[in-house]
Amino acid sequence: MPKVSQAHLAARRTQILDAAISCFARQGLHRATMHDIVAQSKLSPGAIYNYFDSKEQIIEALADERHARERAFITAAERQANVGDALIRIRDGFFSQLDDPQERRRRRVGIQLWAEAQRNPKILTLVRRGIDQPRRLLGALIASGQRRKEIARDLDPDATARLMIAMFHGVVLQLDWDDQMPIGPVVALLDTLIERLLAPARRARHLPSRGGGRGRDGSAARPSAEKRGPRARARS
């Protein structure tokens, strides 16, 4: 019997999780069944049960993968030369993906998990894990910036991290309600908020200039993709 490669196993697992995302986003966590996931994946039931024993295991795997991606965004940002650049890198990592239809489906499933967490302690544990880990990383990044005098000293690091996470979650929720909501003005405003976090001496040096003009819709002009970095793909 030929040996199955790790790449093949990983691809099959991704195929199953992608099918589950489609089912959960379309039908909801409760209505979608393992049978639906089997049909969506175009795999056999045995193939899926080789990876996951239940729908609950699939939900946990989806949550863990999203949390790992988000930790990676923040960890990569920590390697930037200063906190201002790190916060911009984090902004790009989270917001630039919201134009991707598959990411929109993932976030829709995440919203369903938020609601389910109100009644299911296991789901609450997953949701809390996805908030508490980034919150600690962000809080530590902000505190480090304060020690280096790059972030205003009068800010509470944990409260600042909580507010940043809450803003992103709020945008995700509004996008699910209104998929035509423009992301660009939100990102431009976030740039302004990040600028206000920086100590006065660091602001001009660490944030790209957005210019003094106004967009055609009356919003503040946004930086070009070149100035904001290669990952800045959010569209107005």
KAJO-V959517 format. One record per pair of residues at least 4 apart in sequence whose ideal C-beta (glycine too) atoms are under 8 Angstrom apart, sorted by sequence separation. I is the first residue (numbers start at 0). J is the second residue. If there is no record, write none. Layout:
BEGIN
i=I j=J
i=I j=J
END
This chain:
BEGIN
i=3 j=7
i=4 j=8
i=5 j=9
i=6 j=10
i=7 j=11
i=8 j=12
i=9 j=13
i=10 j=14
i=11 j=15
i=12 j=16
i=13 j=17
i=14 j=18
i=15 j=19
i=16 j=20
i=17 j=21
i=18 j=22
i=19 j=23
i=20 j=24
i=21 j=25
i=22 j=26
i=23 j=27
i=26 j=30
i=27 j=31
i=31 j=35
i=32 j=36
i=33 j=37
i=34 j=38
i=35 j=39
i=36 j=40
i=42 j=46
i=43 j=47
i=44 j=48
i=45 j=49
i=46 j=50
i=47 j=51
i=48 j=52
i=52 j=56
i=53 j=57
i=54 j=58
i=55 j=59
i=56 j=60
i=57 j=61
i=58 j=62
i=59 j=63
i=60 j=64
i=61 j=65
i=62 j=66
i=63 j=67
i=64 j=68
i=65 j=69
i=66 j=70
i=67 j=71
i=68 j=72
i=69 j=73
i=70 j=74
i=71 j=75
i=72 j=76
i=73 j=77
i=74 j=78
i=80 j=84
i=81 j=85
i=82 j=86
i=83 j=87
i=84 j=88
i=85 j=89
i=86 j=90
i=87 j=91
i=88 j=92
i=89 j=93
i=90 j=94
i=91 j=95
i=92 j=96
i=93 j=97
i=98 j=102
i=99 j=103
i=100 j=104
i=101 j=105
i=102 j=106
i=103 j=107
i=104 j=108
i=105 j=109
i=106 j=110
i=107 j=111
i=108 j=112
i=109 j=113
i=110 j=114
i=111 j=115
i=112 j=116
i=113 j=117
i=115 j=119
i=119 j=123
i=120 j=124
i=121 j=125
i=122 j=126
i=123 j=127
i=124 j=128
i=125 j=129
i=126 j=130
i=127 j=131
i=128 j=132
i=129 j=133
i=130 j=134
i=131 j=135
i=132 j=136
i=133 j=137
i=134 j=138
i=135 j=139
i=136 j=140
i=137 j=141
i=138 j=142
i=139 j=143
i=140 j=144
i=141 j=145
i=142 j=146
i=143 j=147
i=145 j=149
i=148 j=152
i=150 j=154
i=154 j=158
i=155 j=159
i=156 j=160
i=157 j=161
i=158 j=162
i=159 j=163
i=160 j=164
i=161 j=165
i=162 j=166
i=163 j=167
i=164 j=168
i=165 j=169
i=166 j=170
i=167 j=171
i=168 j=172
i=169 j=173
i=170 j=174
i=171 j=175
i=172 j=176
i=173 j=177
i=174 j=178
i=181 j=185
i=182 j=186
i=183 j=187
i=184 j=188
i=185 j=189
i=186 j=190
i=187 j=191
i=188 j=192
i=189 j=193
i=190 j=194
i=191 j=195
i=192 j=196
i=193 j=197
i=197 j=201
i=198 j=202
i=200 j=204
i=201 j=205
i=202 j=206
i=213 j=217
i=214 j=218
i=222 j=226
i=223 j=227
i=224 j=228
i=227 j=231
i=3 j=8
i=23 j=28
i=26 j=31
i=31 j=36
i=37 j=42
i=42 j=47
i=51 j=56
i=79 j=84
i=97 j=102
i=144 j=149
i=145 j=150
i=154 j=159
i=197 j=202
i=213 j=218
i=214 j=219
i=222 j=227
i=224 j=229
i=25 j=31
i=37 j=43
i=51 j=57
i=79 j=85
i=96 j=102
i=97 j=103
i=116 j=122
i=117 j=123
i=144 j=150
i=145 j=151
i=174 j=180
i=213 j=219
i=214 j=220
i=221 j=227
i=37 j=44
i=40 j=47
i=115 j=122
i=116 j=123
i=145 j=152
i=173 j=180
i=213 j=220
i=214 j=221
i=224 j=231
i=23 j=31
i=76 j=84
i=77 j=85
i=174 j=182
i=194 j=202
i=197 j=205
i=212 j=220
i=224 j=232
i=22 j=31
i=26 j=35
i=51 j=60
i=76 j=85
i=79 j=88
i=97 j=106
i=116 j=125
i=141 j=150
i=145 j=154
i=197 j=206
i=211 j=220
i=222 j=231
i=37 j=47
i=76 j=86
i=112 j=122
i=116 j=126
i=209 j=219
i=210 j=220
i=33 j=44
i=36 j=47
i=116 j=127
i=145 j=156
i=209 j=220
i=19 j=31
i=76 j=88
i=170 j=182
i=194 j=206
i=209 j=221
i=210 j=222
i=22 j=35
i=75 j=88
i=76 j=89
i=112 j=125
i=113 j=126
i=141 j=154
i=193 j=206
i=209 j=222
i=22 j=36
i=33 j=47
i=112 j=126
i=142 j=156
i=208 j=222
i=221 j=235
i=141 j=156
i=170 j=185
i=207 j=222
i=72 j=88
i=73 j=89
i=76 j=92
i=190 j=206
i=19 j=36
i=22 j=39
i=72 j=89
i=75 j=92
i=139 j=156
i=218 j=235
i=18 j=36
i=21 j=39
i=36 j=54
i=138 j=156
i=141 j=159
i=208 j=226
i=73 j=92
i=137 j=156
i=138 j=157
i=141 j=160
i=190 j=209
i=207 j=226
i=216 j=235
i=19 j=39
i=33 j=53
i=72 j=92
i=109 j=129
i=207 j=227
i=15 j=36
i=18 j=39
i=33 j=54
i=36 j=57
i=72 j=93
i=138 j=159
i=214 j=235
i=18 j=40
i=32 j=54
i=137 j=159
i=138 j=160
i=187 j=209
i=17 j=40
i=18 j=41
i=31 j=54
i=69 j=92
i=134 j=157
i=137 j=160
i=166 j=189
i=18 j=42
i=69 j=93
i=15 j=40
i=135 j=160
i=14 j=40
i=134 j=160
i=137 j=163
i=15 j=42
i=133 j=160
i=134 j=161
i=137 j=164
i=14 j=42
i=191 j=219
i=28 j=58
i=134 j=164
i=184 j=214
i=11 j=42
i=133 j=164
i=187 j=218
i=188 j=219
i=190 j=221
i=15 j=47
i=184 j=216
i=187 j=219
i=190 j=222
i=187 j=220
i=130 j=164
i=184 j=218
i=187 j=221
i=11 j=46
i=15 j=50
i=19 j=54
i=23 j=58
i=183 j=218
i=184 j=219
i=186 j=221
i=15 j=51
i=159 j=196
i=12 j=50
i=19 j=57
i=23 j=61
i=183 j=221
i=11 j=50
i=19 j=58
i=65 j=105
i=16 j=57
i=20 j=61
i=15 j=57
i=19 j=61
i=154 j=196
i=16 j=60
i=61 j=105
i=65 j=109
i=16 j=61
i=151 j=196
i=186 j=231
i=150 j=196
i=151 j=197
i=152 j=198
i=61 j=108
i=62 j=109
i=150 j=197
i=151 j=198
i=186 j=233
i=16 j=64
i=89 j=137
i=149 j=197
i=150 j=198
i=185 j=233
i=149 j=198
i=62 j=112
i=148 j=198
i=183 j=233
i=182 j=233
i=183 j=234
i=184 j=235
i=148 j=200
i=149 j=201
i=182 j=234
i=183 j=235
i=148 j=201
i=181 j=234
i=182 j=235
i=58 j=112
i=86 j=140
i=181 j=235
i=85 j=140
i=113 j=168
i=141 j=196
i=149 j=205
i=82 j=140
i=77 j=136
i=82 j=141
i=69 j=129
i=73 j=133
i=82 j=143
i=110 j=171
i=63 j=125
i=66 j=128
i=70 j=132
i=74 j=136
i=82 j=144
i=109 j=171
i=110 j=172
i=62 j=125
i=66 j=129
i=69 j=132
i=70 j=133
i=73 j=136
i=77 j=140
i=81 j=144
i=58 j=122
i=62 j=126
i=65 j=129
i=69 j=133
i=73 j=137
i=76 j=140
i=82 j=147
i=106 j=171
i=110 j=175
i=55 j=121
i=59 j=125
i=62 j=128
i=66 j=132
i=70 j=136
i=81 j=147
i=83 j=149
i=58 j=125
i=62 j=129
i=73 j=140
i=82 j=149
i=81 j=149
i=82 j=150
i=106 j=174
i=107 j=175
i=106 j=175
i=103 j=174
i=103 j=175
i=94 j=167
i=97 j=170
i=93 j=167
i=97 j=171
i=103 j=178
i=94 j=170
i=97 j=174
i=24 j=104
i=28 j=108
i=20 j=101
i=24 j=105
i=21 j=104
i=24 j=107
i=28 j=111
i=17 j=101
i=20 j=104
i=23 j=107
i=24 j=108
i=27 j=111
i=28 j=112
i=98 j=182
i=20 j=105
i=23 j=108
i=97 j=182
i=28 j=115
i=20 j=108
i=23 j=111
i=94 j=182
i=94 j=185
i=94 j=186
i=94 j=189
i=90 j=186
i=90 j=189
i=90 j=190
i=87 j=190
i=90 j=193
i=87 j=193
i=86 j=193
i=83 j=193
i=86 j=196
i=83 j=197
i=82 j=197
i=83 j=201
i=83 j=202
i=87 j=206
i=81 j=201
i=87 j=207
i=83 j=204
i=84 j=205
i=83 j=205
i=82 j=205
i=83 j=206
i=81 j=205
i=98 j=232
i=95 j=230
i=98 j=233
i=91 j=227
i=95 j=231
i=97 j=233
i=98 j=234
i=91 j=228
i=95 j=232
i=92 j=230
i=95 j=233
i=91 j=230
i=94 j=233
i=87 j=227
i=88 j=228
i=91 j=231
i=87 j=228
i=88 j=230
END
